[in-house]
Amino acid sequence: RGAAPVPLTTARTMRPRPVALSDESAMRALDPAGVERLIGPPTFVRQDSGATIWQYSVDGCVMDLFWYRTDAGQALVHVEARNIHSPRTAEMQACLDHLWKARAAQAES
């Protein structure tokens, strides 16, 4: 039993919930357009060895999304988050929640 997929609705019609670091399967269920509808465009995009890496950053919290091309389009294969101010997991989750809320608020405006 995995986490339920996140519905593909816009940030204006659904207040997005914070992404838990353990909820990578819910993030993987989204396509690039679904991620952008929820939290807006990435802060930075990089191409690296067949992967497209989207980076979101707010106040020292960084989330990287690793996309690879498949026959069905872009697939999210890995989600990574870090707090550049603290390596502690509890603080990292709070940081990621802050990033998610700040980016969702930006996407709504």
Backbone torsions as a table, in degrees:
resi	resn	phi	psi	omega
1	ARG	NA	117.1	177.1
2	GLY	-99.5	178.1	176.9
3	ALA	-69.6	147.9	178.3
4	ALA	-66.6	141.8	178.6
5	PRO	-62.9	147.4	177.2
6	VAL	-76.6	128.7	179.8
7	PRO	-61.7	143.1	178.6
8	LEU	-87.4	80.4	176.6
9	THR	-124.3	166.2	-178.5
10	THR	-81.0	158.3	178.7
11	ALA	-61.8	-26.2	-179.5
12	ARG	-72.9	-28.2	-177.9
13	THR	-98.4	-14.9	-179.3
14	MET	-141.7	125.5	176.5
15	ARG	-74.4	113.1	-176.2
16	PRO	-66.1	146.1	176.8
17	ARG	-90.5	154.0	176.9
18	PRO	-61.4	146.5	179.0
19	VAL	-87.3	124.6	174.5
20	ALA	-81.8	144.6	178.3
21	LEU	-58.4	-28.6	179.9
22	SER	-82.9	-1.6	-175.8
23	ASP	-100.4	34.7	-178.4
24	GLU	-61.3	-32.9	-179.3
25	SER	-63.8	-34.6	177.1
26	ALA	-67.2	-40.2	177.1
27	MET	-65.9	-39.0	-178.8
28	ARG	-64.6	-22.9	-179.6
29	ALA	-72.4	-14.5	-178.0
30	LEU	-89.1	148.9	170.5
31	ASP	-94.7	172.1	-178.8
32	PRO	-54.1	-41.5	-179.9
33	ALA	-64.7	-36.6	178.6
34	GLY	-64.8	-41.2	177.5
35	VAL	-64.4	-44.9	179.9
36	GLU	-63.6	-36.1	177.8
37	ARG	-64.9	-33.1	-178.1
38	LEU	-81.9	-44.9	-173.5
39	ILE	-128.7	10.4	175.4
40	GLY	83.1	179.9	-178.8
41	PRO	-70.1	154.1	179.4
42	PRO	-66.8	156.9	175.8
43	THR	-69.7	-34.4	-175.0
44	PHE	-150.2	142.2	177.2
45	VAL	-126.9	137.2	-179.7
46	ARG	-138.0	141.6	173.1
47	GLN	-99.4	131.2	-176.8
48	ASP	-151.8	108.5	175.8
49	SER	49.8	52.3	177.4
50	GLY	85.2	-7.5	179.2
51	ALA	-104.4	149.9	168.6
52	THR	-110.2	122.5	-176.4
53	ILE	-110.1	120.7	175.3
54	TRP	-99.1	134.5	177.8
55	GLN	-122.1	132.3	174.3
56	TYR	-114.8	135.2	-177.2
57	SER	-143.3	131.0	175.5
58	VAL	-146.4	123.2	173.5
59	ASP	49.5	42.9	176.5
60	GLY	87.7	-3.6	175.7
61	CYS	-98.7	129.2	-175.6
62	VAL	-126.7	132.1	174.4
63	MET	-124.2	128.8	177.5
64	ASP	-110.6	135.0	175.4
65	LEU	-116.4	126.2	-177.0
66	PHE	-105.5	111.6	-179.0
67	TRP	-104.8	138.1	173.8
68	TYR	-127.2	144.9	178.9
69	ARG	-76.1	133.2	173.9
70	THR	-125.7	177.9	177.2
71	ASP	-61.1	-27.7	-179.1
72	ALA	-90.7	0.0	-178.6
73	GLY	119.3	-158.5	-179.7
74	GLN	-75.4	134.6	177.6
75	ALA	-121.8	133.2	176.7
76	LEU	-81.4	115.8	-175.8
77	VAL	-106.8	-16.5	-179.0
78	HIS	-156.7	141.1	175.1
79	VAL	-123.9	132.4	-178.1
80	GLU	-135.1	137.8	178.7
81	ALA	-134.5	149.4	177.5
82	ARG	-152.4	149.9	174.3
83	ASN	-107.1	116.3	-176.1
84	ILE	-70.4	-11.2	179.9
85	HIS	-95.0	-18.9	-177.5
86	SER	-158.1	134.2	177.8
87	PRO	-86.5	-2.8	-176.6
88	ARG	-69.0	134.7	-175.5
89	THR	-58.9	-44.5	-178.5
90	ALA	-60.9	-43.6	178.8
91	GLU	-69.7	-33.7	178.5
92	MET	-65.0	-41.5	178.9
93	GLN	-64.3	-42.2	177.3
94	ALA	-61.8	-39.7	178.2
95	CYS	-63.9	-44.9	179.7
96	LEU	-64.1	-39.8	176.1
97	ASP	-60.5	-41.5	178.0
98	HIS	-63.0	-44.6	178.9
99	LEU	-59.3	-48.0	-177.7
100	TRP	-59.2	-47.9	-178.4
101	LYS	-65.3	-42.2	-179.4
102	ALA	-65.6	-42.8	-179.3
103	ARG	-69.7	-37.8	178.2
104	ALA	-64.2	-39.1	178.2
105	ALA	-64.3	-39.4	177.5
106	GLN	-65.5	-38.9	-179.0
107	ALA	-66.7	-30.4	179.6
108	GLU	-73.3	-27.1	-175.7
109	SER	-85.4	NA	NA
